[in-house]
Amino acid sequence: MTDLLVYFRAMKAASLHELKQELIHLPPKELLELCLRLGRFKKENKELLTYLIFEAHDEKSFIENVKAHIDEEFEAIPKDNNLYLIKKSLRKILRTITKYIRFTGSKMVEVQLLLYFCKKIKESGIKIHKTVALTNLYESQLKKIRKALPSLHEDLQYDYTKELEGL
């Protein structure tokens, strides 16, 4: 029993390069089985596979779907000025946005979704300057947008910079 525990503690995850080398040599059927098995273990793995298979080819509609989801989440934010619940709700929305940004791996999607999030905060009338936590949350999103902008095409940089200045 202790030998088994020692084995599992010593077992380390392979690097991406090592995994890639092994996956290259697998037959398609085994690769399919591995992907399906991976999807069974974590909800996020299943969501990533769903994105890659069904949504990655149409980024524009994916962004629209995420924006619709963000709208629904903002509707669920409590209206009673309970700053704790508002902060908690905004962080939940931001976690979801961050997950979708990671799925796409696109700076353009990152800028679009974070700009939309910041616009929704402004439109909602949430008084972000009442607490340091909300101010920092908002400012850190603006900082992320500014950091991602230089990697975009010049025309997109100009358009998104104009939107950013509007915030």
Disulfide bonds with the S-S distance in Angstrom:
none
